[in-house]
Amino acid sequence: MNLRSSVLVGRVRENRALSPVARFIGRNSVIMAFAAIVVVSTLLAPDAFLTRSNVINILRQVSIVGTISLGMTMIIISGGIDLSVGSSLVLVGAADIFVMNHTGSIALGLLCALAAGMGVGLVNGTIITRGKVTPFIATLGTMATCRSLALYLLEGGGISAHVKGYEAIANGKLFGISYPVYYFIALSALMYLFAQKTRLGRYMYAIGSNERATHLSAIAVPRVKTLTYALGGLMVAFASIIETSRLNSVSAASSGVNYELDAIAAVIIGGTRMSGGKGSILGTFFGVLILGMLNNMLTLMGVSPFLAGTVKGLIIVISVLVQRSE
């Protein structure tokens, strides 16, 4: 039996163990939760929530963390985790603006950002696969290192872009909708196709489902894992470009703070299993929107922003409990 067949057989056995109702809820839980929150939010704030400006505002606000969450989805599906995304976003943004300011070229700055993001991902993947360090510890170390380097290079402050036109990348609009919304939707579509239609995407699922069986199927597991973290780093780079362009600057102390929590929360809410092997980009897309709507409703209802972390923490715990009960 080949790898694909064994994974399919495992999924069939898992599905047969559940009742039809449980299978339906399991497959559509994130969409049902999304619809429920839309209904409740509309009832609580009928004149403010479902307005065009508010919906666009929610999409714009989630675009940065949402982009990070796309890469985090594949990392968690493969059985890993990345705690360094917030700190690496700052380091990538600093490299982007530094190169751009010194060369006067936006293109060189963007290329540097993409290379830096993938570089951090490759470092994470190499430490995990070659150094045999658990993903939690490896990325925890990278998180501290990236933030420390950013603080050192920026002397604890920030850096602003001085090249004309850079801010237009994230501050322009098309048909009244901000560019970051289009970026997020386009990247979500590309990542969905990657996860569902490419061999590498299927390998990531297989590793998360059964790493040993994947290795015995003559698949280069260390290489696939490393590429998974590099892909996550690439998504961080895109998010960094969007954020630094929107603000036309980056701050070593405040940029990217708690982005790893938001990204992991969105992925888990979207139905991706923490142990790996199960999840989807579509689920993460809705998970990101759910988080965005909850934050928006807290603001519209005048709830203290300091309670947002409590809400996210509760949602993560509840989502994991729901997964265990499936």
RADAQUI-V402112 format. One record per run of one state. SS is the DSSP state (h for helix, s for strand, l for the rest). FROM is the first residue (numbers start at 1). TO is the last residue. If there is no record, write none. Layout:
# RADAQUI-V402112
SS;FROM;TO
SS;FROM;TO
This chain:
# RADAQUI-V402112
l;1;2
h;3;16
l;17;19
h;20;44
l;45;51
h;52;77
l;78;84
h;85;103
l;104;105
h;106;129
l;130;134
h;135;153
l;154;157
s;158;160
l;161;167
h;168;171
l;172;172
s;173;174
l;175;176
s;177;178
h;179;197
l;198;198
h;199;209
l;210;210
h;211;216
l;217;220
h;221;247
l;248;248
s;249;251
l;252;258
h;259;269
l;270;280
h;281;300
l;301;304
h;305;325
l;326;326
